[in-house]
Amino acid sequence: MSKVTTIIDIGSNSMRMVVLQKSSRFAFNLINETKSRVKISEGCYENNGNLQEIPMQRTYESMKSFLNISESLKSRKVICVATSALRDAPNSKVFLSRIKKDFGLSIKIIDGEKEAYYGGVAALNLLHNDSFVTVDIGGGSTEFCFVKDNTIIKSISLNIGTVRIKELFFNKNDIEGAKKYILDNLKKIFEQNIEIPDVIVGIGGSIRSVSKLIMQRNEYPLDILHGYKYKVSKEEDFLLQIINAEDNNELKALGIKKDRFDTIKEGTFILKTILDELHISEVITSGAGVREGVYLSDLLRTSNCKFPSNFNVSVRSLLDRFEIDPKQSAYMGNNASKIFDVLKPVHNLEDKYKTYLVIASKLYSIGSALNFYKSNDNAFDFILNGLSYDFLHTTRVIIAHTIKFSKKSLPSKKDIQEYEELLPSLDVMRWLSFMISLNITTNQDLSKPKIEYILDEENNTLKLELENKTFLINSNIEKLELPKEFNLEIL
């Protein structure tokens, strides 16, 4: 696969592009994301599905801009897929031929099941959940991909998109007709006789817009949409406020942006109907969708479209791009594991915190690559936003804070107050801070020393047998603040 790859997705409402850059075999990072609300399906559902000239021209001009960006970023591979509007349109060949003739680009029209599958592949690999159903509300259709125990079970596409519902029902004020139409389509899901999870992964502009509003209303401390989750029961009234808004002024008062006025009511109506009918209790928002699914299906084609076990694309990508010395990163990770294990009888932390400590220890030095004098603060901000995929929000916040407080002194309650709702207790954070600080201090001269850690529980002492004793290391170990009353002794 090319080092830089462009994926373009022509949806019924929006045309989107991502440009992704490989850093190693399976790792990659996003270098561009562009969206254009071309509304290629505008007017088609009232004209026997035929694409109209003005929307086609908007899409053509946006394609030209997208390809200019792709070329400037030295992309060597461009994959373009199209979904509901183009696959339904009797005159789609007119548009496809023009793009092929003028830009030399072949657009692949994918069927609804394939579109749903790509959304499932993205969520399966890039979110930290193993059983869910993806719901991708588009302009012309809504896709569902059922995932159980990290395996895609079934992909389904239904013709209940926002533009379709708007033109066929909402523009005629036929809300009951819209509800009946959606419910009739949803029967096809129940006919599959598959287990329906109570968690959905929301994909598509409508669901992301609603999630963003809910984040803001709840004053959520982390401004990251991918991986954001909320309980349906707590937000039902807000969804109804959007659906029942009388005009754009009421939508604006709810925090909805102008470019979403045209389809937000329809999108929320579809979402609310699905949540009710499928008895969904929780929504997880995905920033990744069809485009990332197309990319991953190509990247992982020899591994059943899944990353290898224990592989995290975000961690690997950050290390590929910013680690100063791979051997030092590996050493720090191994040493973190040893420290956690030997202190287990004292700290009594769950094993998941060992994973977080190891990741933090591997990544802490990337802050130095950005600015040595503010390395911990730089790493905090960078990692908080850079652990883009396959991390719970709580996990990325814990890892970022562990690195931020990898100093001689431990964090106070005031230090963690801003993100308190996403963090464990102060005692847990102080233990993680101490363990990463000990890890860094014992390797302060970067010699990767062999260290034996011995816990003397009777005397409440952690003994360190160092390969090479130096004044630098010894003096700094003595300055470490301890998370509880026990002793450190250098043998």
C-alpha positions in Angstrom: 0.0 0.0 0.0 1.2 3.5 -0.8 2.8 5.6 1.9 0.2 8.3 1.4 -3.3 7.3 0.4 -6.4 9.3 -0.3 -9.9 8.0 0.4 -12.9 9.9 -1.0 -16.5 9.1 -0.1 -19.3 10.6 -2.1 -22.4 10.5 0.2 -25.9 11.7 -0.6 -25.4 14.8 1.6 -21.7 15.3 2.0 -18.6 14.4 0.1 -15.7 13.7 2.5 -12.0 13.0 2.1 -9.2 11.7 4.3 -5.5 11.5 3.4 -3.7 9.0 5.5 0.1 8.5 5.8 1.6 5.1 6.7 4.5 5.2 9.3 5.1 1.4 9.5 3.4 -1.8 8.4 0.1 -1.2 10.1 0.4 2.2 11.6 -0.8 5.4 10.0 -1.9 8.9 10.9 -4.3 11.4 9.4 -2.7 14.3 7.5 -5.8 15.8 6.0 -9.6 15.7 6.3 -11.9 17.7 4.1 -15.6 17.9 3.8 -17.9 19.5 1.3 -21.7 19.6 1.7 -22.4 19.0 -2.0 -25.9 17.5 -1.4 -25.6 15.5 -4.6 -28.9 13.9 -3.9 -30.8 17.2 -3.6 -34.0 17.0 -5.6 -33.5 13.5 -6.8 -36.1 11.7 -4.7 -38.8 13.9 -6.2 -37.5 13.2 -9.7 -37.5 9.4 -9.8 -34.0 9.2 -8.2 -32.3 11.1 -11.0 -29.4 13.4 -10.1 -29.9 17.0 -10.8 -27.5 19.2 -12.7 -26.7 21.8 -10.1 -25.8 19.3 -7.3 -23.7 17.3 -9.8 -21.8 20.5 -10.7 -21.2 21.2 -7.0 -19.8 17.7 -6.6 -17.6 18.0 -9.7 -16.0 21.2 -8.5 -15.4 19.8 -5.0 -13.8 16.7 -6.5 -11.4 19.0 -8.4 -10.4 20.7 -5.1 -10.1 17.4 -3.3 -7.8 16.0 -5.9 -5.7 19.2 -5.8 -5.2 18.6 -2.0 -4.4 15.0 -2.6 -1.8 15.8 -5.2 -0.2 18.5 -3.0 0.2 15.9 -0.2 2.0 13.6 -2.6 -0.7 10.9 -2.4 0.1 8.0 -4.7 -3.1 6.2 -4.3 -6.7 7.5 -4.6 -9.7 5.4 -3.8 -13.1 6.9 -4.4 -16.4 5.3 -3.4 -20.0 6.4 -3.8 -23.0 5.4 -1.8 -26.8 5.7 -1.8 -27.5 8.6 -4.2 -25.2 7.4 -7.0 -26.2 3.7 -6.6 -29.9 4.6 -6.8 -29.7 7.2 -9.6 -30.7 6.0 -13.1 -28.5 8.7 -14.6 -25.4 8.1 -12.4 -23.3 7.1 -15.4 -23.4 10.7 -16.7 -21.6 11.9 -13.6 -19.2 8.9 -13.4 -18.2 9.3 -17.0 -17.4 13.0 -16.6 -15.2 12.4 -13.5 -13.4 9.6 -15.3 -12.9 11.7 -18.5 -11.7 14.9 -16.8 -9.8 13.5 -13.8 -8.9 10.0 -14.7 -10.6 8.8 -11.6 -12.8 5.7 -11.4 -15.5 6.0 -8.8 -16.6 2.7 -7.3 -20.2 2.5 -6.4 -20.6 0.3 -3.3 -23.9 -1.4 -2.3 -25.5 -0.8 1.0 -24.2 -3.9 2.7 -20.6 -3.1 1.7 -21.1 0.4 3.0 -22.3 -0.9 6.3 -19.4 -3.4 6.4 -16.8 -0.6 5.9 -18.3 1.3 8.9 -18.1 -1.9 10.9 -14.5 -2.5 10.0 -13.6 1.1 11.1 -15.4 0.8 14.4 -14.1 -2.7 15.1 -10.5 -1.6 14.7 -10.6 2.0 15.9 -12.9 2.0 18.9 -12.4 0.2 22.2 -15.5 -2.0 22.2 -16.1 -5.6 21.1 -19.9 -5.9 20.8 -22.2 -3.2 19.3 -24.2 -2.2 16.2 -22.9 0.6 14.0 -25.6 3.1 12.8 -24.6 5.3 9.9 -27.3 7.8 9.1 -26.6 9.3 5.7 -28.6 11.4 3.3 -30.1 8.5 1.3 -29.8 5.5 3.5 -28.9 4.2 7.0 -26.4 1.4 7.4 -26.2 -1.1 10.3 -23.3 -3.4 11.0 -23.7 -5.9 13.9 -20.5 -6.8 15.7 -20.3 -9.4 18.4 -17.1 -10.5 20.3 -14.9 -8.6 17.8 -16.5 -10.3 14.8 -18.7 -8.7 12.2 -22.0 -10.8 12.1 -24.2 -9.0 9.6 -24.4 -5.8 7.5 -27.7 -4.2 6.5 -28.7 -1.1 4.6 -32.1 0.6 4.8 -33.4 3.4 2.6 -34.1 5.9 5.5 -31.6 8.7 4.9 -32.1 12.4 6.0 -32.5 13.9 2.5 -34.9 11.1 1.5 -37.1 11.5 4.6 -37.0 15.3 4.2 -38.2 15.3 0.6 -40.7 12.5 0.9 -42.2 13.4 4.2 -41.0 16.3 6.3 -41.4 18.9 3.4 -45.0 17.8 3.3 -45.4 17.9 7.1 -46.2 14.2 7.1 -44.4 13.2 10.3 -46.6 10.2 10.9 -45.9 9.0 7.4 -42.1 9.4 8.1 -42.5 7.4 11.4 -44.4 4.6 9.6 -41.9 4.5 6.8 -38.9 4.1 9.1 -40.6 1.5 11.3 -41.6 -0.5 8.2 -37.9 -0.5 7.1 -36.6 -1.4 10.5 -38.7 -4.6 10.4 -36.0 -6.0 8.0 -33.6 -5.9 10.9 -35.8 -8.1 13.2 -36.3 -10.5 10.3 -32.6 -11.3 10.5 -33.1 -13.1 13.8 -29.8 -11.8 15.1 -29.1 -10.6 18.7 -29.4 -6.8 18.9 -26.9 -5.2 21.3 -28.0 -2.3 23.5 -25.1 -0.2 22.4 -24.8 1.6 19.1 -21.7 3.2 17.5 -22.9 6.3 15.8 -21.4 7.2 12.4 -22.3 10.0 10.0 -22.8 13.8 10.3 -26.2 13.8 11.9 -25.2 11.6 14.9 -21.9 13.4 15.3 -23.6 16.7 15.3 -26.0 15.6 18.0 -23.2 14.1 20.1 -21.2 17.3 19.9 -24.2 19.3 21.2 -24.7 16.8 24.1 -20.9 17.2 25.0 -21.2 20.9 25.1 -24.5 20.9 27.1 -22.9 18.6 29.7 -19.7 20.6 29.8 -17.7 17.5 29.1 -14.0 18.2 29.9 -12.5 16.5 26.8 -13.1 18.1 23.5 -12.8 14.9 21.5 -15.7 13.4 19.7 -14.3 10.0 18.7 -15.1 7.6 21.5 -17.6 10.0 23.3 -20.4 8.0 24.9 -23.7 9.0 26.5 -26.7 7.2 28.1 -29.9 7.5 25.9 -32.2 7.9 28.9 -30.4 11.1 30.0 -30.6 12.7 26.6 -34.1 11.8 25.3 -35.6 15.1 26.2 -32.9 17.0 24.3 -33.4 14.8 21.2 -37.2 15.7 21.3 -36.3 19.4 21.6 -34.4 19.2 18.3 -37.2 17.2 16.6 -40.0 19.5 17.9 -38.1 22.8 17.1 -40.5 25.1 15.2 -37.9 27.0 13.2 -34.2 27.8 12.7 -34.2 30.2 15.5 -35.1 27.5 17.9 -32.5 25.2 16.4 -29.9 27.9 16.8 -31.0 28.4 20.5 -30.2 24.7 21.0 -26.7 25.2 19.8 -27.1 23.8 16.3 -24.9 25.4 13.6 -26.4 26.9 10.5 -25.0 24.3 8.1 -27.0 21.6 9.9 -30.4 23.4 9.9 -31.5 21.6 6.7 -31.3 18.0 7.9 -30.7 18.0 11.7 -34.4 17.5 12.5 -34.7 14.6 10.1 -31.5 13.0 11.3 -32.4 13.3 14.9 -35.9 11.9 14.1 -34.3 8.8 12.5 -31.9 8.4 15.3 -34.6 8.6 18.0 -36.8 6.1 16.2 -33.9 3.7 15.9 -32.9 4.1 19.6 -36.5 3.5 20.7 -37.3 0.6 18.4 -34.0 -1.3 19.0 -34.1 -0.6 22.8 -30.6 1.1 22.8 -29.2 2.2 26.1 -25.9 3.8 25.1 -24.5 5.7 22.1 -20.8 5.7 21.4 -19.7 8.3 18.8 -17.3 7.4 16.1 -15.1 9.9 14.3 -14.2 7.1 11.8 -16.5 5.7 9.2 -16.7 4.5 5.6 -13.5 6.2 4.5 -11.4 4.7 7.3 -13.1 1.3 6.7 -12.1 1.4 3.0 -8.5 2.2 4.0 -8.3 -0.5 6.7 -9.9 -3.1 4.4 -7.0 -2.4 2.0 -4.3 -2.1 4.7 -5.4 -5.3 6.6 -6.5 -7.4 3.6 -4.1 -10.2 4.6 -5.2 -10.3 8.3 -9.0 -10.6 8.0 -9.4 -6.8 8.2 -8.3 -6.8 11.9 -5.2 -5.4 13.5 -2.9 -8.0 15.1 -3.8 -8.7 18.8 -2.2 -6.3 21.3 -1.5 -3.8 18.5 -2.6 -0.2 18.9 -2.3 2.0 15.9 -2.2 5.2 17.8 0.7 4.2 20.1 2.6 2.7 17.2 2.1 5.8 15.0 3.3 8.2 17.8 6.3 6.1 18.4 7.1 5.8 14.7 7.0 9.6 14.3 8.3 11.0 17.5 10.3 8.5 19.7 13.9 9.5 20.1 15.3 6.0 20.6 13.3 2.8 20.0 15.5 0.8 22.4 14.9 3.4 25.2 11.2 3.2 24.6 11.2 -0.6 24.8 13.3 -0.6 27.9 11.1 1.9 29.7 8.0 -0.2 28.9 9.6 -3.4 30.2 10.9 -1.6 33.4 7.4 -0.1 34.0 6.0 -3.6 34.0 8.5 -4.8 36.5 7.9 -1.9 38.9 4.1 -2.4 38.7 4.4 -6.1 39.4 6.7 -5.9 42.4 4.6 -3.2 44.0 1.3 -5.0 43.4 1.0 -6.1 47.1 1.3 -2.4 48.1 -0.7 -0.5 45.5 -3.4 -3.2 44.8 -4.3 -1.6 41.5 -6.2 -3.4 38.7 -4.1 -4.9 36.0 -5.5 -2.4 33.4 -3.4 0.3 35.1 -0.3 -1.8 34.3 -1.1 -1.4 30.6 -1.6 2.4 31.0 1.7 2.7 32.9 3.6 0.8 30.2 2.1 2.9 27.4 2.9 6.1 29.3 6.5 5.0 30.0 7.0 4.2 26.3 5.5 7.6 25.2 6.8 10.0 27.8 9.9 11.0 25.9 8.0 12.2 22.8 7.5 15.5 24.6 11.2 16.1 24.4 11.1 15.8 20.7 8.6 18.7 20.6 10.3 20.9 23.2 12.8 19.6 25.8 12.1 22.4 28.4 8.4 21.7 28.5 8.5 18.1 27.6 5.9 16.8 30.1 3.4 19.5 29.3 3.9 19.1 25.6 3.5 15.3 25.9 0.3 15.8 27.9 -1.4 17.9 25.3 -0.1 15.9 22.4 -1.0 12.5 23.8 -4.4 13.7 25.0 -5.2 14.4 21.4 -2.8 12.0 19.7 -4.1 8.7 21.0 -6.8 9.0 18.4 -7.9 5.4 18.0 -8.8 2.4 20.1 -8.8 4.2 23.4 -11.5 5.0 25.9 -11.6 8.7 26.8 -10.8 7.7 30.4 -7.8 5.7 29.2 -6.2 8.5 27.2 -6.8 11.0 30.0 -5.1 8.7 32.5 -2.1 8.1 30.3 -1.7 11.8 29.5 -1.9 12.7 33.3 0.5 9.9 34.2 3.1 11.5 31.8 2.3 15.0 33.0 3.1 14.1 36.6 6.2 12.0 35.9 8.2 14.3 38.2 9.6 14.1 41.7 6.4 15.5 43.3 3.0 13.7 43.1 -0.2 15.3 41.8 -2.6 17.0 44.2 -6.4 17.0 44.0 -6.2 20.5 42.4 -4.0 19.1 39.7 -6.5 16.6 38.5 -9.7 18.7 39.0 -10.3 19.7 35.4 -10.6 16.1 34.2 -11.8 14.6 37.5 -14.9 12.9 36.0 -12.6 10.9 33.6 -9.9 10.0 36.1 -9.7 7.4 38.9 -9.1 8.3 42.5 -6.3 10.6 43.5 -4.6 7.7 45.2 -4.5 5.7 41.9 -3.1 8.7 40.0 -0.4 9.2 42.7 0.7 5.6 42.4 0.9 5.9 38.6 2.9 9.1 39.0 5.3 7.6 41.4 5.9 4.4 39.4 6.6 6.3 36.1 8.8 8.8 38.0 10.8 5.9 39.5 11.1 4.4 36.1 12.5 7.5 34.6 14.8 8.3 37.5 16.5 4.9 37.5 17.3 5.4 33.8 18.2 9.0 34.0 21.6 8.5 32.5 19.9 6.5 29.6 22.2 3.5 30.3 19.2 1.1 30.4 20.6 -0.5 33.6 19.7 -3.9 34.9 17.7 -3.4 38.0 16.4 -5.9 40.5 13.3 -4.7 42.5 12.8 -6.5 45.8 9.8 -5.8 48.0 10.4 -6.3 51.7 6.8 -6.4 52.9 7.8 -7.0 56.5 9.8 -3.8 56.6 7.6 -2.0 54.1 10.6 -1.3 51.9 11.2 -1.4 48.1 14.8 -2.3 47.6 16.6 -1.4 44.3 19.7 -3.3 43.3 21.2 -1.2 40.6 23.8 -2.4 38.1 25.6 0.9 38.2 25.3 3.2 41.1 25.8 6.9 40.2 25.4 10.1 42.2 23.0 11.4 39.6 20.6 8.5 39.9 21.0 8.0 43.7 20.4 11.6 44.6 17.3 11.9 42.4 15.7 8.7 43.7 16.0 10.1 47.3 14.0 13.1 46.2 11.0 11.1 44.9 7.8 11.7 46.8 6.1 8.5 47.9 2.4 7.8 47.5 2.2 6.2 50.9 4.4 5.5 53.9 7.0 3.0 52.8 10.7 3.2 52.2 13.0 3.1 49.2 16.4 1.6 49.7 19.3 1.4 47.2 21.4 -1.6 47.7 
